[in-house]
């Protein structure tokens, strides 16, 4: 069990801009958290599936999310 409440500083969580409400991350906060979690998983043996056969829908989902987010930059 990992209590990520102990890792706010390492995650670079900014409560004034990374929360949707009092207890839920917004897009930017969840991006920070998933980046931190992804690094942890990678460092502990989880393979990167980007660009691999049978994972095309994951790549497409990332493309669509990035396209959507780019509208707000």
trRosetta pair geometry for C-beta under 8 A, 3 or more apart (Angstrom, degrees):
i j d omega theta_ij theta_ji phi_ij phi_ji
2 7 7.9 7 166 -17 106 136
2 40 7.9 40 -108 -174 177 160
3 6 5.2 71 96 -4 95 107
4 7 5.0 -61 -155 40 60 114
4 8 8.0 103 153 -58 72 58
4 11 7.2 53 -175 -44 104 144
4 33 7.2 59 172 -141 152 107
4 36 8.0 120 -141 106 120 135
5 8 6.9 -2 -167 -39 41 99
7 10 4.6 -54 -167 48 84 115
7 11 5.3 83 129 -24 93 102
7 36 7.1 149 139 167 133 149
8 11 5.9 -64 -144 43 26 107
8 13 4.4 -80 -155 44 79 123
9 12 7.3 26 179 -77 33 39
9 13 7.7 -67 -57 32 21 84
10 36 6.9 109 121 -136 94 132
11 32 5.4 95 168 146 91 107
11 33 6.0 13 -156 -95 136 59
11 36 4.7 -55 -113 -47 85 160
12 32 5.9 -125 72 -153 90 132
13 18 5.5 -126 -158 68 70 159
13 29 6.5 51 -136 -140 88 94
13 32 6.3 160 -86 110 64 146
13 33 7.6 39 -86 -67 108 88
14 17 4.8 8 104 42 116 96
14 18 5.1 121 62 -13 66 110
14 29 8.0 -132 53 -93 65 91
15 18 6.4 -62 -96 49 25 94
15 19 5.7 14 -156 -14 62 124
17 28 6.6 -35 138 86 92 144
17 29 7.8 167 109 -57 60 94
18 25 6.1 -30 156 -141 86 84
18 26 6.3 -159 -176 38 36 91
18 28 5.5 -112 -115 97 70 94
18 29 3.0 111 176 -82 91 101
18 32 6.4 -38 -133 22 136 138
19 22 7.1 35 164 -116 140 10
19 23 7.6 56 -153 -12 120 7
19 24 6.6 111 -162 74 77 46
19 25 6.2 -74 -110 -110 51 38
19 26 6.1 82 142 -13 11 92
19 29 6.0 58 -67 -42 41 161
20 24 4.6 -39 52 95 111 99
20 25 6.5 48 -7 115 95 19
20 26 4.1 136 -65 -75 79 79
20 29 7.7 -123 -25 33 76 131
21 24 5.3 34 42 35 89 99
25 29 3.4 -142 -154 103 96 118
25 30 4.3 136 116 -56 128 75
25 33 6.2 -82 -97 -2 169 136
26 29 5.2 90 44 17 63 104
26 30 6.9 -130 97 -4 27 94
27 30 6.0 -64 -146 41 24 106
27 31 6.2 28 154 -24 63 107
27 69 7.1 174 165 -106 145 111
28 31 5.5 -50 -147 32 31 115
28 32 6.7 33 153 -18 62 101
29 32 5.7 -51 -152 33 34 111
29 33 6.4 29 152 -15 66 106
30 33 5.5 -53 -143 40 36 111
30 34 6.0 31 160 -16 69 107
31 34 6.1 -55 -138 41 27 104
31 35 6.2 32 157 -22 61 108
32 35 5.8 -58 -151 34 26 113
32 36 6.5 24 154 -16 63 108
33 36 5.7 -59 -152 38 32 110
33 37 6.1 27 154 -15 68 109
34 37 5.4 -52 -138 43 36 112
34 38 5.9 43 157 -25 67 105
35 38 5.7 -51 -144 35 26 113
35 39 6.6 29 155 -19 60 103
36 39 5.9 -54 -153 32 30 111
36 40 6.6 31 149 -18 63 105
37 40 5.5 -54 -152 35 35 115
37 41 6.3 33 152 -18 68 105
38 41 5.7 -53 -145 37 32 110
38 42 6.2 33 155 -19 66 107
39 42 5.7 -55 -145 38 30 112
39 43 6.1 28 157 -17 65 110
40 43 5.9 -60 -147 40 26 109
40 44 6.2 1 160 1 63 117
41 44 6.1 -75 -145 51 26 97
41 45 8.0 -83 175 62 56 50
41 46 3.7 -20 163 28 96 145
42 46 5.9 -73 -77 64 36 89
42 48 6.6 23 -112 -59 108 95
49 52 4.9 -86 -166 32 66 127
49 55 4.3 -177 153 -110 113 168
49 58 6.5 56 102 57 115 159
50 55 7.2 -118 -100 118 20 134
50 58 7.2 -117 -99 108 59 118
50 59 6.2 109 -148 -88 72 97
50 62 7.9 -9 -118 8 108 160
51 55 7.7 9 50 79 20 115
51 59 6.6 95 -67 -84 43 139
52 55 4.7 47 70 26 88 124
53 56 7.5 -7 -141 -37 37 96
55 58 4.7 -28 176 25 86 121
55 59 6.6 90 123 -20 81 94
56 59 5.6 -55 -154 38 41 112
56 60 6.2 40 150 -20 71 106
57 60 5.5 -51 -144 39 35 114
57 61 6.2 43 153 -25 65 103
58 61 5.7 -53 -151 32 30 113
58 62 6.7 30 151 -17 63 103
59 62 5.8 -54 -153 35 33 111
59 63 6.5 35 150 -21 65 105
60 63 5.5 -51 -149 34 34 115
60 64 6.4 33 154 -17 66 105
61 64 5.8 -55 -148 37 31 110
61 65 6.4 30 154 -18 65 106
62 65 5.8 -55 -146 37 31 110
62 66 6.2 29 157 -17 66 108
63 66 5.9 -58 -148 39 27 109
63 67 6.3 30 153 -21 63 108
64 67 5.6 -52 -146 35 31 114
64 68 6.4 32 154 -19 64 105
65 68 5.7 -56 -151 36 31 112
65 69 6.2 27 155 -16 67 108
66 69 5.8 -54 -141 40 32 109
66 70 6.2 40 156 -29 64 105
67 70 5.8 -51 -149 27 27 116
67 71 7.6 40 149 -30 56 94
68 71 6.0 -47 -172 11 37 115
69 72 6.1 -67 -167 38 46 104
69 73 7.2 56 142 -39 72 98
70 73 5.6 -40 -152 7 46 119
